[in-house]
Amino acid sequence: MAALIYSLCALTALTCTWLLLQAWRRGRYRLLLWSGLCFAGLTLNNFLLVVDKLVLPLVDLSTLRASVALLSMAVLLYGLIWDTE
């Protein structure tokens, strides 16, 4: 059951990434770009969770996952604060 939930979360984040970046490509609103890049990092974070918990259960990837999530949020925060249109 956990494998299904982890996989669905990763696919949902991937879908959000794709939709946000497609909308950015059409409209060129930079907030969509920053949000898409954030979700790309969160997608990577979810795939690392799948690898951490299901593929390599004896290896602890929690530090790497937390670092990827922090970097993803930092990208979005940068876009919200310093990027002006």
Stockholm file with secondary structure:
# STOCKHOLM 1.0

chainA/1-85         MAALIYSLCALTALTCTWLLLQAWRRGRYRLLLWSGLCFAGLTLNNFLLVVDKLVLPLVDLSTLRASVALLSMAVLLYGLIWDTE
#=GR chainA/1-85 SS CHHHHHHHHHHHHHHHHHHHHHHHHHHCCHHHHHHHHHHHHHHHHHHHHHIIIIICTTSCCHHHHHHHHHHHHHHHHHHHHTCCC
#=GC SS_cons        CHHHHHHHHHHHHHHHHHHHHHHHHHHCCHHHHHHHHHHHHHHHHHHHHHIIIIICTTSCCHHHHHHHHHHHHHHHHHHHHTCCC
//
